[in-house]
Amino acid sequence: MTPEKLLSYDLPLFEGITAADLKDVALNVSEQRLEPWQTIFDQEDDSCDLYFLLEGSLLAVFWTDEGREIVFSRFPIGAYFGELAAFDGVPRSLAVVAKTEARVLAMSRHSFLELFHTVKAVRERITLNLVDRIRSLTDRNREITTLTVEQRVGVYLLRLAAEHGKLGRGAVIEDAPTHAEIAASVGANREMVSRSISKLAKRGAIKSARQRIEILDPEALSDSS
């Protein structure tokens, strides 16, 4: 793929980067289309490509030995993922699954490493993103070990609203995660999450419908935590 073609996707990682910045990088990049629930790579997969989400919805999932699903993240459009295996060549620690029809770019490990070592701005962005993820994982571990399920659901919904820019009264989050997805994300079961959401709705913090959450009172939602 040419530098011009790669930059035409307007990916956040390449904001402000020019074709001249990429001229010395061998860009082995291809576009792929995915069907709903198609696995991009599985846990313990030994592939090492880096991916960018162009369209659709993806989930990063960890499967326990007992078969329990733990959802780690939903990727925003333009996000990249798979960089840990691209760095060290170690088998994948998580599976990534297409929740809907999706479109991604796949970049070979060799191209990714060349890009990382050649383009300073890209290197700095990737490094800062890794630091941010470490902090987020630390916060998540603290929440799971110190907060009740209702508190964890409140924190999750606040974070979700903030990510969508929907923290104001009356803001609506469309295509919201299912109760099962929320449960997998906060370390609980679906029934406990459903009860917690019902309590938040009764308190007037949110109004919940099928994959739709309306923020009625951010302060009341915050009080759950």
C-alpha positions in Angstrom: 0.0 0.0 0.0 1.3 3.5 -0.8 1.7 6.1 1.9 -0.9 8.3 0.2 -3.4 5.4 0.4 -2.7 4.7 4.0 -3.1 8.4 5.0 -6.4 8.6 3.0 -8.1 6.6 5.8 -7.6 9.5 8.2 -6.5 7.3 11.1 -5.8 9.1 14.4 -2.4 7.4 14.7 -1.3 9.2 11.5 -2.7 12.6 12.2 -0.2 15.2 10.9 1.9 12.6 9.3 2.9 13.2 5.6 3.6 10.8 2.8 7.3 11.9 3.0 7.4 10.8 6.6 6.4 7.2 5.5 8.6 7.0 2.3 11.2 4.8 4.0 8.6 2.4 5.5 7.6 -0.8 3.6 3.9 -0.7 4.0 2.6 -4.2 3.8 -1.0 -3.3 4.6 -4.3 -4.8 3.3 -8.0 -4.2 3.9 -10.3 -6.9 5.2 -14.0 -7.3 5.6 -15.5 -9.3 8.5 -18.9 -10.9 9.1 -20.7 -10.6 12.5 -19.0 -12.8 15.1 -16.1 -13.6 12.9 -12.9 -13.9 14.9 -10.0 -11.7 13.7 -7.5 -13.6 15.9 -8.0 -15.9 18.8 -6.5 -16.2 22.2 -3.1 -17.9 22.0 -3.0 -17.2 18.2 0.6 -16.8 17.0 -0.2 -14.2 14.4 1.5 -10.8 14.8 -0.3 -8.3 12.5 -1.4 -4.9 13.7 -5.0 -3.9 12.9 -7.0 -0.7 12.5 -10.8 -0.6 12.8 -12.3 1.3 9.8 -16.0 0.4 10.2 -18.2 -1.7 12.5 -17.9 -2.9 16.1 -15.3 -5.2 17.7 -14.8 -6.8 21.1 -11.6 -7.8 22.8 -12.4 -10.9 24.8 -10.6 -13.2 27.3 -11.9 -16.8 27.8 -11.2 -18.4 31.2 -10.4 -22.1 31.6 -14.0 -22.5 32.8 -15.3 -21.0 29.5 -16.3 -17.6 31.1 -16.1 -14.6 28.8 -14.5 -11.4 30.0 -14.8 -8.4 27.8 -11.8 -6.1 27.9 -12.8 -3.4 25.5 -14.9 -2.1 22.6 -12.8 -0.3 19.9 -13.7 3.1 18.6 -13.5 3.7 14.8 -9.9 4.4 13.8 -8.4 2.6 16.8 -5.5 0.2 16.3 -5.1 -3.1 18.2 -2.8 -6.2 18.3 0.3 -4.2 18.9 1.6 -6.3 21.8 2.1 -9.4 19.7 3.5 -7.1 16.9 6.1 -5.9 19.4 7.3 -9.2 20.9 6.0 -12.0 18.7 4.4 -13.7 21.7 1.0 -15.5 21.1 -2.1 -13.3 21.6 -3.4 -12.8 25.1 -6.9 -11.9 24.0 -9.3 -12.8 21.2 -10.8 -10.0 19.0 -14.3 -10.7 17.5 -16.4 -8.7 15.1 -19.7 -7.9 16.9 -21.2 -6.6 13.6 -20.1 -6.5 10.0 -16.7 -4.7 10.1 -13.9 -3.5 8.0 -10.2 -3.4 9.1 -6.7 -2.7 7.9 -4.1 -5.3 8.6 -0.5 -4.2 8.9 2.3 -6.8 9.0 4.6 -7.0 12.0 7.6 -6.0 9.9 5.9 -2.9 8.7 4.7 -2.0 12.2 8.2 -2.2 13.7 9.7 -0.2 10.8 7.0 2.4 11.3 7.6 2.5 15.1 11.3 3.0 14.7 11.2 5.4 11.8 8.5 7.9 12.6 9.0 9.7 15.9 5.4 11.0 16.2 3.9 7.6 15.7 6.4 6.1 18.2 5.4 8.7 20.8 1.7 8.2 20.3 1.9 4.4 20.6 4.1 4.7 23.8 1.6 7.2 25.4 -1.3 4.9 24.5 0.4 2.0 26.2 1.0 4.0 29.3 -2.7 5.0 29.3 -3.8 1.4 29.0 -1.6 0.4 31.9 -3.3 3.1 34.1 -6.7 2.0 32.9 -6.0 -1.6 33.8 -4.8 -0.6 37.2 -8.0 1.4 37.8 -10.1 -1.6 36.6 -8.3 -4.0 38.9 -9.0 -1.6 41.8 -12.7 -1.3 40.9 -13.2 -5.1 40.7 -11.5 -5.7 44.1 -12.9 -2.7 46.0 -16.4 -1.8 44.6 -19.7 -3.5 44.7 -21.4 -4.7 41.5 -23.7 -1.7 41.5 -20.8 0.7 42.0 -18.9 -1.0 39.2 -21.9 -0.7 36.9 -22.2 3.0 37.8 -18.5 3.6 37.0 -18.8 1.7 33.8 -21.8 3.7 32.6 -20.1 7.0 33.5 -17.0 5.9 31.6 -19.1 4.8 28.6 -21.0 8.1 28.6 -17.8 10.1 28.8 -16.3 8.1 25.9 -19.3 9.0 23.7 -19.4 12.6 24.9 -22.8 12.0 26.4 -22.4 13.0 30.1 -25.1 15.7 30.0 -28.7 15.3 31.2 -30.8 13.8 28.5 -27.9 12.5 26.5 -28.6 9.2 24.7 -26.1 6.4 24.1 -27.3 4.4 21.1 -26.0 0.8 20.4 -25.1 0.5 24.1 -23.6 -2.8 25.4 -26.0 -5.5 26.4 -26.3 -6.5 30.0 -24.2 -9.6 29.2 -21.4 -7.4 27.8 -21.5 -5.1 30.8 -21.4 -8.1 33.1 -18.3 -9.5 31.3 -16.7 -6.1 31.5 -17.2 -5.5 35.2 -16.6 -9.0 36.5 -20.2 -9.9 37.4 -23.1 -12.0 36.0 -25.9 -10.7 33.8 -28.5 -11.0 36.5 -26.5 -8.9 38.9 -26.0 -6.2 36.2 -29.7 -6.2 35.3 -30.6 -5.6 39.0 -28.0 -2.8 39.3 -29.3 -1.1 36.2 -32.9 -1.4 37.5 -31.8 0.3 40.7 -30.1 3.1 38.8 -33.2 3.6 36.8 -35.4 3.7 39.9 -33.1 6.3 41.4 -33.6 8.5 38.2 -30.0 8.2 37.1 -30.7 6.5 33.8 -33.4 5.3 31.5 -32.6 2.0 29.9 -34.1 0.3 26.8 -32.7 -2.4 24.5 -29.1 -1.3 23.7 -30.1 2.3 24.5 -29.2 4.2 27.6 -30.4 7.8 28.4 -28.4 9.7 31.0 -31.0 11.4 33.2 -28.9 12.5 36.1 -25.1 12.2 35.9 -24.7 13.2 39.6 -27.1 10.4 40.7 -25.2 8.0 38.5 -21.9 9.1 40.1 -23.4 8.6 43.5 -23.5 4.9 42.9 -19.7 4.9 43.1 
